[in-house]
Amino acid sequence: MQSTTSVNFTSAVFSPDYENIRKHVLHAIQEFDDLGIKVGKGKRNMVKHIVVDNVHLNVKSFKVPNLFNRFIYHSIRKSKARRSYEYAHYLLQHDIGTPPPVAFFEQKNAMLLGKSFYVSLHIREDLTLRTLIDHPEYAGREEILRQFTRFTHRLHEKGILFLDHSPGNTLIIKQKSGDYSFHLVDLNRMKLNRKMDFRTRMKNFARLSATEEMLQIMSEEYALLTGFDREKTLQAMRHYTQKNGRRRKRKKQIKKRMGKYKL
């Protein structure tokens, strides 16, 4: 059973395997602003690499939502921190890689959610899909893409729809055997136990921002795995990828225009 406690109005739920570092993790949460090394850009949320009692952790601090969502995440929906923690356990139970979950924290008062944190073990990746986009000559690139496609197919076959399936959200580690293992991060947006049709599967590749060459490799591999028509699979992947690219471009243009009118 997972254990629950409360420290300074923060609900804390720990995985049983990490009860031995509870007090160290609690200290890291309380001193989050002053500890650790920042990971990534952290525009909305901030992730830090923090070492406690010789254990390397990633601690994600979620931005406090607007007033309406503070109520929603308090009383109606699970917080992003809690979802990340629960989804991580679900993935591991279904033999899908993700950094092992350690704990999640929520500050709740007056029917509103305040700060929330998700803590997982830190794992050091060799690359992400972004690496293959930025470096077309990366050694073993085609084989990595094929194995990544098989990994995505496994997700689909297990009914797991990872909604943030973007270039940086799968950590890729090269194994001694020469194969690669894949580990999902940024877990709070996910749908489980889904029966996925062709359209849903193809749309799930859209946010990867893959190049045409990458799409050709992934569509060929996915068609081999499923028996889908190869050309139809490529066309669908390309269509949803381009559509997502146009949507992102429009979104950037709107933000840029809005920025001009800020006081």
FENGISUL-V494793 format. One record per helix or strand of 3 or more residues. SS is the DSSP state (alpha for helix, beta for strand). FROM is the first residue (numbers start at 1). LEN is the number of residues. If there is no record, write none. Layout:
ss=SS from=FROM len=LEN
ss=SS from=FROM len=LEN
This chain:
ss=beta from=3 len=5
ss=beta from=10 len=5
ss=alpha from=16 len=15
ss=alpha from=32 len=3
ss=beta from=37 len=3
ss=beta from=46 len=7
ss=beta from=55 len=8
ss=alpha from=67 len=9
ss=alpha from=80 len=14
ss=beta from=101 len=9
ss=beta from=112 len=10
ss=alpha from=129 len=6
ss=alpha from=141 len=17
ss=beta from=170 len=5
ss=beta from=180 len=5
ss=alpha from=198 len=6
ss=alpha from=206 len=3
ss=alpha from=212 len=15
ss=alpha from=230 len=31
